[in-house]
């Protein structure tokens, strides 16, 4: 199933963040819990992990993008998990 992943709320006060770096390239397979990308908020840089096994189909937010919580980040094909 194709799914769009959105920027999660990492802390209670988080409203926005900057996507710092991608750890998975388009076309690459990943397992649930694998780090997909890093996001920086006011206080910390956090790793965002995959909620399921899948394949990264498309990056919707490039590194350096400023995003609000809930903005689309990438499109994946869910393969399990």
C-alpha positions as a Markdown table, in Angstrom:
| # | Residue | x | y | z |
|---|---|---|---|---|
| 1 | Unk | 0.0 | 0.0 | 0.0 |
| 2 | Unk | 1.3 | 3.5 | -0.9 |
| 3 | Unk | 1.4 | 5.9 | 2.1 |
| 4 | Unk | 2.5 | 9.5 | 2.5 |
| 5 | Unk | 4.5 | 10.0 | 5.7 |
| 6 | Unk | 4.1 | 13.4 | 7.4 |
| 7 | Unk | 6.4 | 15.3 | 9.8 |
| 8 | Unk | 5.5 | 14.0 | 13.2 |
| 9 | Unk | 5.2 | 16.0 | 16.4 |
| 10 | Unk | 8.4 | 14.9 | 18.3 |
| 11 | Unk | 7.7 | 16.9 | 21.4 |
| 12 | Unk | 4.5 | 18.5 | 22.9 |
| 13 | Unk | 5.5 | 22.0 | 21.9 |
| 14 | Unk | 6.9 | 21.2 | 18.5 |
| 15 | Unk | 5.2 | 23.2 | 15.7 |
| 16 | Unk | 7.8 | 23.2 | 13.0 |
| 17 | Unk | 11.2 | 21.8 | 12.1 |
| 18 | Unk | 13.9 | 21.8 | 9.5 |
| 19 | Unk | 14.6 | 18.5 | 7.6 |
| 20 | Unk | 18.4 | 18.2 | 8.0 |
| 21 | Unk | 19.3 | 15.1 | 6.1 |
| 22 | Unk | 17.9 | 12.0 | 4.4 |
| 23 | Unk | 19.3 | 8.6 | 5.5 |
| 24 | Unk | 17.4 | 6.6 | 2.9 |
| 25 | Unk | 17.6 | 7.2 | -0.8 |
| 26 | Unk | 14.6 | 6.9 | -3.2 |
| 27 | Unk | 14.2 | 3.3 | -4.3 |
| 28 | Unk | 15.8 | 1.9 | -1.2 |
| 29 | Unk | 14.1 | -0.7 | 1.1 |
| 30 | Unk | 14.0 | -0.2 | 4.8 |
| 31 | Unk | 12.8 | -2.0 | 7.9 |
| 32 | Unk | 10.5 | -0.7 | 10.6 |
| 33 | Unk | 12.5 | 1.3 | 13.1 |
| 34 | Unk | 15.2 | 2.3 | 10.5 |
| 35 | Unk | 16.1 | 6.0 | 10.5 |
| 36 | Unk | 14.6 | 7.7 | 7.5 |
| 37 | Unk | 15.7 | 11.3 | 8.0 |
| 38 | Unk | 16.8 | 13.8 | 10.6 |
| 39 | Unk | 14.8 | 16.9 | 11.7 |
| 40 | Unk | 16.0 | 19.8 | 13.7 |
| 41 | Unk | 13.7 | 21.7 | 16.1 |
| 42 | Unk | 14.5 | 24.7 | 18.3 |
| 43 | Unk | 16.3 | 22.6 | 20.9 |
| 44 | Unk | 17.5 | 19.3 | 19.3 |
| 45 | Unk | 18.1 | 17.3 | 16.1 |
| 46 | Unk | 16.1 | 14.1 | 16.1 |
| 47 | Unk | 16.1 | 11.0 | 14.0 |
| 48 | Unk | 12.7 | 10.0 | 12.5 |
| 49 | Unk | 12.2 | 6.3 | 12.1 |
| 50 | Unk | 10.1 | 4.2 | 9.8 |
| 51 | Unk | 6.7 | 3.1 | 11.2 |
| 52 | Unk | 6.8 | -0.1 | 9.0 |
| 53 | Unk | 8.9 | -2.0 | 6.5 |
| 54 | Unk | 8.8 | -0.4 | 3.1 |
| 55 | Unk | 10.4 | 1.2 | 0.1 |
| 56 | Unk | 11.0 | 4.9 | -0.3 |
| 57 | Unk | 9.2 | 5.9 | -3.4 |
| 58 | Unk | 9.5 | 9.7 | -3.5 |
| 59 | Unk | 11.0 | 12.5 | -1.3 |
| 60 | Unk | 8.5 | 15.3 | -1.0 |
| 61 | Unk | 10.7 | 17.6 | 1.2 |
| 62 | Unk | 14.3 | 18.1 | 0.5 |
| 63 | Unk | 17.1 | 18.5 | 3.1 |
| 64 | Unk | 17.0 | 22.1 | 4.2 |
| 65 | Unk | 13.2 | 22.4 | 4.0 |
| 66 | Unk | 11.4 | 24.2 | 6.8 |
| 67 | Unk | 8.2 | 22.2 | 7.6 |
| 68 | Unk | 5.2 | 22.4 | 9.9 |
| 69 | Unk | 4.0 | 19.4 | 11.9 |
| 70 | Unk | 1.8 | 17.3 | 9.5 |
| 71 | Unk | 3.4 | 18.5 | 6.3 |
| 72 | Unk | 4.1 | 15.6 | 3.8 |
| 73 | Unk | 7.7 | 14.4 | 3.9 |
| 74 | Unk | 7.9 | 11.4 | 1.6 |
| 75 | Unk | 5.8 | 8.7 | -0.1 |
| 76 | Unk | 6.5 | 5.0 | 0.6 |
| 77 | Unk | 5.3 | 1.6 | -0.4 |
| 78 | Unk | 4.4 | -0.3 | 2.8 |
| 79 | Unk | 5.7 | -3.8 | 2.5 |
| 80 | Unk | 5.0 | -5.1 | 6.0 |
| 81 | Unk | 5.6 | -4.6 | 9.7 |
